[in-house]
Amino acid sequence: MNRRKAHFIVLLAILALAFSDLTHSLAAAQQPSQQQKPGNDSGQMQDMPGMKPGPEAGEKDQQAEHGAMDAMSHMHHHQMGPHMYMTALRPAKPEDWAKADQIVTQLRESIEKYKDYHVALGEGFHIFMPNLPQSEYHFTNYYYGYLESFSFDPTRPTSLLYKKTKTGYDLIGAMYTMPKRVSEEQLNERVPLSVAQWHLHTKLCIPPKQERGRADLTKFGLQGSILTKEACNEAGGTFYPVIFGWMVHVYPFEDSREKVWGQ
C-alpha cells in the first residue's frame, strides 16, 4: 500500500469516529427514501455521513465528498419526493449515447469479477449495514470514492450494488459519485444528462438527540413532512439542506439502455 493511500485510510478512520452519531441515528430510525431542489441555507452537510457543517468540514471537502454516500443506501431506492433533487433529462444526442455506451462497456467488463462478492470484499469494498434489510446493498470502496472527487474512471465506481440472496449477494450494478459543489455541466461532462439523472438527497431534519430512538418518522428524516429549516428548528431538530454529494446508479447487466440508466 503506498503512502498516500495509507494516509487517506487513516484519515477515513478518524472521520468515521466523528460521523458515527448521525449514521447510528439514521440506522435506528430506519427511514427509507427521497426530490426537490437543494436548499441554499448555510450549514449544508458534507458528503461523509454525519459530518457537521462549518469551516472544519469545508476544509475536508476533497476527502469527504465521496464514497461514503452509501450511508444513505437504506433510504435510497429511487422514490421521488420532496427530499430528492434529480437533474432534468436533456435532449439526447447520438454522441451522448455513444459516450454512455462506452462507459457501460468498460464498467461491465471491470466489475465482472465482483460477481463473486468475496472478491469485492477482498479488494477493499465494505458492505454498508449488512444486517439492515435493504432493496440494494452498497459495497463501497472509500478510496475510489475519494478519487471520484477529482477524476473519473468508468472502471472504478465508488460503490457496487448487490441484491441479497439466501447464499450471499448477486451483483446488479454500480454507483458513481461527485461532490455536491460541482455544477450540472460538470456532471454532464462525466455522464451525459441526456442519458442519466444524477440525484442529491435534500432537506433532512434530524430529530433531537434524546428522541432519535423513537422519532416520529412522519415528521423527521427523508420521508418526513419537515422540509424547511424553520419547521425543523421549531421541532427541535437539526436541518441539512443537502446531504452528501451527487450520485448516479448504473445497471450494466440489463438488456436495454433505459434499464441500464434507469433511476
Secondary structure, DSSP 8 states (H G I E B T S, - for coil): --HHHHHHHHHHHHHHHHHHHHHHHHHHHT-----------S----SSTT---SHHHHHTHHHHSSGGGGGGGGG-S---STTEEE-------HHHHHHHHHHHHHHHHHHGGGGSHHHHHHTT-EES-TTS--SSEEEE-HHHHHHHTT---TT--SEEEEEE-SSSEEEEEEEEEE-TTS-HHHHHHHS-TTT---EEEEEEEE--GGGTTS--TTTSSTTSS--SHHHHHHTT-EEEEEEEEEEEEE-TTSSSHHHHT--
